Structures are given as C-alpha cells and as structure tokens.
Amino acid sequence: MTTPPPPGFGPSIPPAQPAPYAPTGPYAQPAPPAPYGAPAPPAPYGAPAPYGAPAAGPEFIAHDKLNSVVVDADGVALEANGHPMEFPWASVATVHFAPASYGPVLMVAVRHHPSGMLYECRVHAKKPQKLNQWLAEIAPVVHHYLAGRPPAY
C-alpha cells in the first residue's frame, strides 16, 4: 500500500519552457503593420518622435532664399548660406533676436553652452510687416522653452 504524499506536495509541475528564439538586431523581422486607420503605438519613453510627427510645444520658422531659423521642442536650428547648425535645448545657454538696423532683417543668435560660442543667423524679410510678424512670433516661443531655466552667465 502506498502512502499519500505530505500536504503541499503534489504531482510534479513540468519545468517552464524557454521562449522561442526571436532574433534581434539588424536582421530581426519587423512587426506586421497596423491595420489602416489604427492609431500608432506610443513611442517608448525618451524616444524621439517619429519623422513627420508634430513636436510638443510651439514652434517658430523664418526663412529666406539662403538662411533659416527654426525654434521648436527639439531646440534651435539655424542655416546660414547652406551651413546647418542644430542646437538641442540642453546645449543652449541663451537665444537672442533683434531686427537689424539696415533693413527688414531678423537677426537670431544662439549661445552654445558647452563651448560658449555665439552662432548667428540673419533672415531677410521681404517687407517690414513680415519682420514685425516674425518678432511677435519668436518672442513667446523662445520664452516658452527657456522659461524656468537658471540664467546663463
């Protein structure tokens, strides 16, 4: 005659099977696309927004034939005569902007925090009214991103 097992001991549980192999890295198979019209899955924390996705917060854009200024949630981007310069907000100490004294030109300068260098871009407006519009638009955008930061010396 067999004795029953002590309490708490029953039939053995089969060991857990390892998960099936899923390749990672550059040779991994992409996830199947979502059905048309389905919302995109949220990006992981700290991941940049996908290309074309709207940035959180206000933005300012001014450009002419050669130069451009973009201020958005990513930072400040200047392009002067085909030379792009991008400054994320973590590396921006200050942003200065003013009208030029010689015509309808917006001057924007970014002081780069780690190096202390000052980078400048001048954007020519076709009319003084456009320059006034740019000056009215850039002020609240720069203030939005630099407000609450300690002053840069």
PyMOL CGO cylinders between C-alpha atoms (Angstrom):
from pymol import cmd
from pymol.cgo import CYLINDER

trace = [
    CYLINDER, 0.00, 0.00, 0.00, 1.30, 3.45, -0.87, 0.3, 1, 1, 1, 1, 1, 1,
    CYLINDER, 1.30, 3.45, -0.87, 1.20, 6.38, 1.44, 0.3, 1, 1, 1, 1, 1, 1,
    CYLINDER, 1.20, 6.38, 1.44, -0.25, 9.63, 0.22, 0.3, 1, 1, 1, 1, 1, 1,
    CYLINDER, -0.25, 9.63, 0.22, 2.22, 12.48, -0.33, 0.3, 1, 1, 1, 1, 1, 1,
    CYLINDER, 2.22, 12.48, -0.33, 2.54, 15.00, 2.50, 0.3, 1, 1, 1, 1, 1, 1,
    CYLINDER, 2.54, 15.00, 2.50, 0.43, 18.16, 2.20, 0.3, 1, 1, 1, 1, 1, 1,
    CYLINDER, 0.43, 18.16, 2.20, 1.88, 20.70, -0.23, 0.3, 1, 1, 1, 1, 1, 1,
    CYLINDER, 1.88, 20.70, -0.23, 3.48, 18.03, -2.37, 0.3, 1, 1, 1, 1, 1, 1,
    CYLINDER, 3.48, 18.03, -2.37, 1.51, 17.02, -5.37, 0.3, 1, 1, 1, 1, 1, 1,
    CYLINDER, 1.51, 17.02, -5.37, 2.22, 15.93, -8.87, 0.3, 1, 1, 1, 1, 1, 1,
    CYLINDER, 2.22, 15.93, -8.87, 5.34, 17.44, -10.28, 0.3, 1, 1, 1, 1, 1, 1,
    CYLINDER, 5.34, 17.44, -10.28, 4.97, 20.59, -12.38, 0.3, 1, 1, 1, 1, 1, 1,
    CYLINDER, 4.97, 20.59, -12.38, 6.75, 20.43, -15.71, 0.3, 1, 1, 1, 1, 1, 1,
    CYLINDER, 6.75, 20.43, -15.71, 9.65, 22.88, -15.96, 0.3, 1, 1, 1, 1, 1, 1,
    CYLINDER, 9.65, 22.88, -15.96, 8.99, 26.15, -17.79, 0.3, 1, 1, 1, 1, 1, 1,
    CYLINDER, 8.99, 26.15, -17.79, 9.94, 26.00, -21.43, 0.3, 1, 1, 1, 1, 1, 1,
    CYLINDER, 9.94, 26.00, -21.43, 12.23, 28.74, -22.75, 0.3, 1, 1, 1, 1, 1, 1,
    CYLINDER, 12.23, 28.74, -22.75, 10.64, 31.31, -25.01, 0.3, 1, 1, 1, 1, 1, 1,
    CYLINDER, 10.64, 31.31, -25.01, 11.03, 30.59, -28.71, 0.3, 1, 1, 1, 1, 1, 1,
    CYLINDER, 11.03, 30.59, -28.71, 14.06, 32.23, -30.29, 0.3, 1, 1, 1, 1, 1, 1,
    CYLINDER, 14.06, 32.23, -30.29, 13.32, 35.72, -31.56, 0.3, 1, 1, 1, 1, 1, 1,
    CYLINDER, 13.32, 35.72, -31.56, 16.18, 37.33, -33.46, 0.3, 1, 1, 1, 1, 1, 1,
    CYLINDER, 16.18, 37.33, -33.46, 17.11, 40.88, -32.52, 0.3, 1, 1, 1, 1, 1, 1,
    CYLINDER, 17.11, 40.88, -32.52, 19.30, 43.45, -34.15, 0.3, 1, 1, 1, 1, 1, 1,
    CYLINDER, 19.30, 43.45, -34.15, 19.56, 44.40, -37.79, 0.3, 1, 1, 1, 1, 1, 1,
    CYLINDER, 19.56, 44.40, -37.79, 18.28, 41.03, -39.06, 0.3, 1, 1, 1, 1, 1, 1,
    CYLINDER, 18.28, 41.03, -39.06, 15.13, 40.89, -36.95, 0.3, 1, 1, 1, 1, 1, 1,
    CYLINDER, 15.13, 40.89, -36.95, 11.84, 40.77, -38.79, 0.3, 1, 1, 1, 1, 1, 1,
    CYLINDER, 11.84, 40.77, -38.79, 9.79, 43.96, -38.39, 0.3, 1, 1, 1, 1, 1, 1,
    CYLINDER, 9.79, 43.96, -38.39, 6.45, 43.81, -36.66, 0.3, 1, 1, 1, 1, 1, 1,
    CYLINDER, 6.45, 43.81, -36.66, 3.49, 43.48, -39.01, 0.3, 1, 1, 1, 1, 1, 1,
    CYLINDER, 3.49, 43.48, -39.01, 1.95, 46.83, -39.93, 0.3, 1, 1, 1, 1, 1, 1,
    CYLINDER, 1.95, 46.83, -39.93, -1.12, 48.02, -38.08, 0.3, 1, 1, 1, 1, 1, 1,
    CYLINDER, -1.12, 48.02, -38.08, -4.40, 47.99, -39.99, 0.3, 1, 1, 1, 1, 1, 1,
    CYLINDER, -4.40, 47.99, -39.99, -5.18, 51.13, -41.95, 0.3, 1, 1, 1, 1, 1, 1,
    CYLINDER, -5.18, 51.13, -41.95, -6.56, 53.87, -39.72, 0.3, 1, 1, 1, 1, 1, 1,
    CYLINDER, -6.56, 53.87, -39.72, -5.41, 52.26, -36.46, 0.3, 1, 1, 1, 1, 1, 1,
    CYLINDER, -5.41, 52.26, -36.46, -3.59, 54.59, -34.07, 0.3, 1, 1, 1, 1, 1, 1,
    CYLINDER, -3.59, 54.59, -34.07, 0.17, 54.19, -33.93, 0.3, 1, 1, 1, 1, 1, 1,
    CYLINDER, 0.17, 54.19, -33.93, 1.58, 52.55, -30.82, 0.3, 1, 1, 1, 1, 1, 1,
    CYLINDER, 1.58, 52.55, -30.82, 3.12, 55.00, -28.36, 0.3, 1, 1, 1, 1, 1, 1,
    CYLINDER, 3.12, 55.00, -28.36, 6.86, 55.56, -28.59, 0.3, 1, 1, 1, 1, 1, 1,
    CYLINDER, 6.86, 55.56, -28.59, 8.95, 54.33, -25.66, 0.3, 1, 1, 1, 1, 1, 1,
    CYLINDER, 8.95, 54.33, -25.66, 9.86, 56.89, -23.02, 0.3, 1, 1, 1, 1, 1, 1,
    CYLINDER, 9.86, 56.89, -23.02, 12.67, 59.14, -24.16, 0.3, 1, 1, 1, 1, 1, 1,
    CYLINDER, 12.67, 59.14, -24.16, 12.46, 58.06, -27.79, 0.3, 1, 1, 1, 1, 1, 1,
    CYLINDER, 12.46, 58.06, -27.79, 12.38, 60.81, -30.41, 0.3, 1, 1, 1, 1, 1, 1,
    CYLINDER, 12.38, 60.81, -30.41, 9.10, 61.44, -32.14, 0.3, 1, 1, 1, 1, 1, 1,
    CYLINDER, 9.10, 61.44, -32.14, 8.76, 59.64, -35.48, 0.3, 1, 1, 1, 1, 1, 1,
    CYLINDER, 8.76, 59.64, -35.48, 9.53, 61.62, -38.62, 0.3, 1, 1, 1, 1, 1, 1,
    CYLINDER, 9.53, 61.62, -38.62, 6.64, 63.88, -39.51, 0.3, 1, 1, 1, 1, 1, 1,
    CYLINDER, 6.64, 63.88, -39.51, 5.07, 63.70, -36.04, 0.3, 1, 1, 1, 1, 1, 1,
    CYLINDER, 5.07, 63.70, -36.04, 4.20, 67.07, -34.57, 0.3, 1, 1, 1, 1, 1, 1,
    CYLINDER, 4.20, 67.07, -34.57, 6.54, 68.21, -31.83, 0.3, 1, 1, 1, 1, 1, 1,
    CYLINDER, 6.54, 68.21, -31.83, 5.07, 69.07, -28.46, 0.3, 1, 1, 1, 1, 1, 1,
    CYLINDER, 5.07, 69.07, -28.46, 5.01, 72.80, -27.87, 0.3, 1, 1, 1, 1, 1, 1,
    CYLINDER, 5.01, 72.80, -27.87, 5.03, 75.91, -30.02, 0.3, 1, 1, 1, 1, 1, 1,
    CYLINDER, 5.03, 75.91, -30.02, 7.36, 76.41, -32.97, 0.3, 1, 1, 1, 1, 1, 1,
    CYLINDER, 7.36, 76.41, -32.97, 8.75, 79.31, -34.96, 0.3, 1, 1, 1, 1, 1, 1,
    CYLINDER, 8.75, 79.31, -34.96, 10.00, 79.20, -38.55, 0.3, 1, 1, 1, 1, 1, 1,
    CYLINDER, 10.00, 79.20, -38.55, 11.53, 82.03, -40.60, 0.3, 1, 1, 1, 1, 1, 1,
    CYLINDER, 11.53, 82.03, -40.60, 13.43, 81.65, -43.87, 0.3, 1, 1, 1, 1, 1, 1,
    CYLINDER, 13.43, 81.65, -43.87, 14.65, 83.41, -46.96, 0.3, 1, 1, 1, 1, 1, 1,
    CYLINDER, 14.65, 83.41, -46.96, 16.49, 82.12, -50.04, 0.3, 1, 1, 1, 1, 1, 1,
    CYLINDER, 16.49, 82.12, -50.04, 19.71, 81.30, -48.16, 0.3, 1, 1, 1, 1, 1, 1,
    CYLINDER, 19.71, 81.30, -48.16, 19.06, 81.31, -44.42, 0.3, 1, 1, 1, 1, 1, 1,
    CYLINDER, 19.06, 81.31, -44.42, 16.53, 79.87, -42.00, 0.3, 1, 1, 1, 1, 1, 1,
    CYLINDER, 16.53, 79.87, -42.00, 15.70, 79.74, -38.30, 0.3, 1, 1, 1, 1, 1, 1,
    CYLINDER, 15.70, 79.74, -38.30, 13.60, 77.02, -36.64, 0.3, 1, 1, 1, 1, 1, 1,
    CYLINDER, 13.60, 77.02, -36.64, 12.77, 77.06, -32.93, 0.3, 1, 1, 1, 1, 1, 1,
    CYLINDER, 12.77, 77.06, -32.93, 10.76, 74.07, -31.69, 0.3, 1, 1, 1, 1, 1, 1,
    CYLINDER, 10.76, 74.07, -31.69, 10.63, 71.42, -28.97, 0.3, 1, 1, 1, 1, 1, 1,
    CYLINDER, 10.63, 71.42, -28.97, 13.86, 69.85, -30.22, 0.3, 1, 1, 1, 1, 1, 1,
    CYLINDER, 13.86, 69.85, -30.22, 15.92, 73.05, -29.94, 0.3, 1, 1, 1, 1, 1, 1,
    CYLINDER, 15.92, 73.05, -29.94, 17.13, 75.78, -32.27, 0.3, 1, 1, 1, 1, 1, 1,
    CYLINDER, 17.13, 75.78, -32.27, 18.23, 75.08, -35.84, 0.3, 1, 1, 1, 1, 1, 1,
    CYLINDER, 18.23, 75.08, -35.84, 19.99, 77.72, -37.90, 0.3, 1, 1, 1, 1, 1, 1,
    CYLINDER, 19.99, 77.72, -37.90, 21.01, 77.51, -41.53, 0.3, 1, 1, 1, 1, 1, 1,
    CYLINDER, 21.01, 77.51, -41.53, 23.35, 80.20, -42.83, 0.3, 1, 1, 1, 1, 1, 1,
    CYLINDER, 23.35, 80.20, -42.83, 24.35, 80.06, -46.51, 0.3, 1, 1, 1, 1, 1, 1,
    CYLINDER, 24.35, 80.06, -46.51, 23.76, 76.31, -46.68, 0.3, 1, 1, 1, 1, 1, 1,
    CYLINDER, 23.76, 76.31, -46.68, 25.58, 75.50, -43.42, 0.3, 1, 1, 1, 1, 1, 1,
    CYLINDER, 25.58, 75.50, -43.42, 23.15, 73.84, -40.98, 0.3, 1, 1, 1, 1, 1, 1,
    CYLINDER, 23.15, 73.84, -40.98, 23.65, 74.18, -37.23, 0.3, 1, 1, 1, 1, 1, 1,
    CYLINDER, 23.65, 74.18, -37.23, 21.44, 72.38, -34.71, 0.3, 1, 1, 1, 1, 1, 1,
    CYLINDER, 21.44, 72.38, -34.71, 21.39, 73.12, -31.00, 0.3, 1, 1, 1, 1, 1, 1,
    CYLINDER, 21.39, 73.12, -31.00, 19.30, 70.93, -28.67, 0.3, 1, 1, 1, 1, 1, 1,
    CYLINDER, 19.30, 70.93, -28.67, 17.84, 72.80, -25.70, 0.3, 1, 1, 1, 1, 1, 1,
    CYLINDER, 17.84, 72.80, -25.70, 20.26, 71.07, -23.31, 0.3, 1, 1, 1, 1, 1, 1,
    CYLINDER, 20.26, 71.07, -23.31, 23.19, 72.82, -25.03, 0.3, 1, 1, 1, 1, 1, 1,
    CYLINDER, 23.19, 72.82, -25.03, 21.57, 76.25, -25.49, 0.3, 1, 1, 1, 1, 1, 1,
    CYLINDER, 21.57, 76.25, -25.49, 22.57, 78.90, -22.97, 0.3, 1, 1, 1, 1, 1, 1,
    CYLINDER, 22.57, 78.90, -22.97, 20.70, 81.85, -24.50, 0.3, 1, 1, 1, 1, 1, 1,
    CYLINDER, 20.70, 81.85, -24.50, 18.82, 82.85, -27.64, 0.3, 1, 1, 1, 1, 1, 1,
    CYLINDER, 18.82, 82.85, -27.64, 18.93, 86.49, -28.73, 0.3, 1, 1, 1, 1, 1, 1,
    CYLINDER, 18.93, 86.49, -28.73, 16.86, 88.02, -31.51, 0.3, 1, 1, 1, 1, 1, 1,
    CYLINDER, 16.86, 88.02, -31.51, 16.51, 91.56, -32.83, 0.3, 1, 1, 1, 1, 1, 1,
    CYLINDER, 16.51, 91.56, -32.83, 15.80, 93.49, -36.01, 0.3, 1, 1, 1, 1, 1, 1,
    CYLINDER, 15.80, 93.49, -36.01, 18.82, 94.66, -37.96, 0.3, 1, 1, 1, 1, 1, 1,
    CYLINDER, 18.82, 94.66, -37.96, 19.46, 98.39, -38.26, 0.3, 1, 1, 1, 1, 1, 1,
    CYLINDER, 19.46, 98.39, -38.26, 19.87, 98.28, -42.05, 0.3, 1, 1, 1, 1, 1, 1,
    CYLINDER, 19.87, 98.28, -42.05, 16.58, 96.87, -43.30, 0.3, 1, 1, 1, 1, 1, 1,
    CYLINDER, 16.58, 96.87, -43.30, 13.93, 94.22, -42.72, 0.3, 1, 1, 1, 1, 1, 1,
    CYLINDER, 13.93, 94.22, -42.72, 16.30, 91.56, -41.38, 0.3, 1, 1, 1, 1, 1, 1,
    CYLINDER, 16.30, 91.56, -41.38, 15.77, 89.29, -38.37, 0.3, 1, 1, 1, 1, 1, 1,
    CYLINDER, 15.77, 89.29, -38.37, 19.00, 88.55, -36.50, 0.3, 1, 1, 1, 1, 1, 1,
    CYLINDER, 19.00, 88.55, -36.50, 19.00, 85.46, -34.28, 0.3, 1, 1, 1, 1, 1, 1,
    CYLINDER, 19.00, 85.46, -34.28, 21.97, 84.42, -32.16, 0.3, 1, 1, 1, 1, 1, 1,
    CYLINDER, 21.97, 84.42, -32.16, 22.39, 81.24, -30.10, 0.3, 1, 1, 1, 1, 1, 1,
    CYLINDER, 22.39, 81.24, -30.10, 24.99, 80.98, -27.35, 0.3, 1, 1, 1, 1, 1, 1,
    CYLINDER, 24.99, 80.98, -27.35, 26.17, 77.38, -27.21, 0.3, 1, 1, 1, 1, 1, 1,
    CYLINDER, 26.17, 77.38, -27.21, 26.53, 76.33, -23.56, 0.3, 1, 1, 1, 1, 1, 1,
    CYLINDER, 26.53, 76.33, -23.56, 29.45, 73.86, -23.61, 0.3, 1, 1, 1, 1, 1, 1,
    CYLINDER, 29.45, 73.86, -23.61, 31.72, 75.93, -25.83, 0.3, 1, 1, 1, 1, 1, 1,
    CYLINDER, 31.72, 75.93, -25.83, 30.47, 79.43, -25.03, 0.3, 1, 1, 1, 1, 1, 1,
    CYLINDER, 30.47, 79.43, -25.03, 30.48, 80.25, -28.77, 0.3, 1, 1, 1, 1, 1, 1,
    CYLINDER, 30.48, 80.25, -28.77, 27.86, 82.56, -30.26, 0.3, 1, 1, 1, 1, 1, 1,
    CYLINDER, 27.86, 82.56, -30.26, 26.29, 81.46, -33.55, 0.3, 1, 1, 1, 1, 1, 1,
    CYLINDER, 26.29, 81.46, -33.55, 24.32, 83.99, -35.60, 0.3, 1, 1, 1, 1, 1, 1,
    CYLINDER, 24.32, 83.99, -35.60, 21.89, 83.81, -38.50, 0.3, 1, 1, 1, 1, 1, 1,
    CYLINDER, 21.89, 83.81, -38.50, 20.27, 86.66, -40.44, 0.3, 1, 1, 1, 1, 1, 1,
    CYLINDER, 20.27, 86.66, -40.44, 16.99, 86.11, -42.26, 0.3, 1, 1, 1, 1, 1, 1,
    CYLINDER, 16.99, 86.11, -42.26, 15.85, 88.75, -44.75, 0.3, 1, 1, 1, 1, 1, 1,
    CYLINDER, 15.85, 88.75, -44.75, 12.14, 89.56, -44.74, 0.3, 1, 1, 1, 1, 1, 1,
    CYLINDER, 12.14, 89.56, -44.74, 10.62, 90.84, -47.97, 0.3, 1, 1, 1, 1, 1, 1,
    CYLINDER, 10.62, 90.84, -47.97, 8.64, 93.52, -46.16, 0.3, 1, 1, 1, 1, 1, 1,
    CYLINDER, 8.64, 93.52, -46.16, 8.86, 95.27, -42.79, 0.3, 1, 1, 1, 1, 1, 1,
    CYLINDER, 8.86, 95.27, -42.79, 5.44, 93.84, -41.89, 0.3, 1, 1, 1, 1, 1, 1,
    CYLINDER, 5.44, 93.84, -41.89, 6.85, 90.31, -42.20, 0.3, 1, 1, 1, 1, 1, 1,
    CYLINDER, 6.85, 90.31, -42.20, 9.76, 91.24, -39.91, 0.3, 1, 1, 1, 1, 1, 1,
    CYLINDER, 9.76, 91.24, -39.91, 7.31, 92.62, -37.33, 0.3, 1, 1, 1, 1, 1, 1,
    CYLINDER, 7.31, 92.62, -37.33, 5.30, 89.39, -37.56, 0.3, 1, 1, 1, 1, 1, 1,
    CYLINDER, 5.30, 89.39, -37.56, 8.46, 87.29, -37.00, 0.3, 1, 1, 1, 1, 1, 1,
    CYLINDER, 8.46, 87.29, -37.00, 9.47, 89.38, -33.99, 0.3, 1, 1, 1, 1, 1, 1,
    CYLINDER, 9.47, 89.38, -33.99, 6.00, 88.98, -32.49, 0.3, 1, 1, 1, 1, 1, 1,
    CYLINDER, 6.00, 88.98, -32.49, 6.04, 85.19, -33.07, 0.3, 1, 1, 1, 1, 1, 1,
    CYLINDER, 6.04, 85.19, -33.07, 9.58, 84.34, -31.95, 0.3, 1, 1, 1, 1, 1, 1,
    CYLINDER, 9.58, 84.34, -31.95, 9.39, 86.02, -28.52, 0.3, 1, 1, 1, 1, 1, 1,
    CYLINDER, 9.39, 86.02, -28.52, 6.75, 83.75, -26.91, 0.3, 1, 1, 1, 1, 1, 1,
    CYLINDER, 6.75, 83.75, -26.91, 8.26, 80.59, -28.46, 0.3, 1, 1, 1, 1, 1, 1,
    CYLINDER, 8.26, 80.59, -28.46, 11.76, 81.27, -27.12, 0.3, 1, 1, 1, 1, 1, 1,
    CYLINDER, 11.76, 81.27, -27.12, 10.29, 82.29, -23.76, 0.3, 1, 1, 1, 1, 1, 1,
    CYLINDER, 10.29, 82.29, -23.76, 8.27, 79.04, -23.63, 0.3, 1, 1, 1, 1, 1, 1,
    CYLINDER, 8.27, 79.04, -23.63, 11.39, 76.88, -23.91, 0.3, 1, 1, 1, 1, 1, 1,
    CYLINDER, 11.39, 76.88, -23.91, 13.80, 78.99, -21.85, 0.3, 1, 1, 1, 1, 1, 1,
    CYLINDER, 13.80, 78.99, -21.85, 11.41, 79.97, -19.03, 0.3, 1, 1, 1, 1, 1, 1,
    CYLINDER, 11.41, 79.97, -19.03, 12.27, 78.47, -15.67, 0.3, 1, 1, 1, 1, 1, 1,
    CYLINDER, 12.27, 78.47, -15.67, 15.91, 77.83, -16.55, 0.3, 1, 1, 1, 1, 1, 1,
    CYLINDER, 15.91, 77.83, -16.55, 18.65, 79.38, -14.49, 0.3, 1, 1, 1, 1, 1, 1,
    CYLINDER, 18.65, 79.38, -14.49, 20.19, 82.47, -16.11, 0.3, 1, 1, 1, 1, 1, 1,
    CYLINDER, 20.19, 82.47, -16.11, 23.26, 81.91, -18.26, 0.3, 1, 1, 1, 1, 1, 1,
    CYLINDER, 23.26, 81.91, -18.26, 26.30, 83.98, -17.38, 0.3, 1, 1, 1, 1, 1, 1,
]
cmd.load_cgo(trace, "trace")
